[in-house]
Amino acid sequence: MKRLAEGLSDDRGDVPGWVLITLMTAGLVVVIWALAAPALSSVFEQAIERVTGL
C-alpha cells in the first residue's frame, strides 16, 4: 500500500512521451496544411469570384 501511495504522489509524468506526441502532431498539421493549401486557396478564390461576379 505504501508503494502505491508513493507511485501516485510521483508527479513527474511522461514528459518525453508528451513532447514526442506534440511534435508529431505539429508535423502532421504542417504536412497536411502544405498539401491542402493550394486546393483550399483555389476553392476560396472560385467562391469569391462567384459572389462578386468578377
Beta strands, then each sheet from edge to edge (+ up, - down):
end
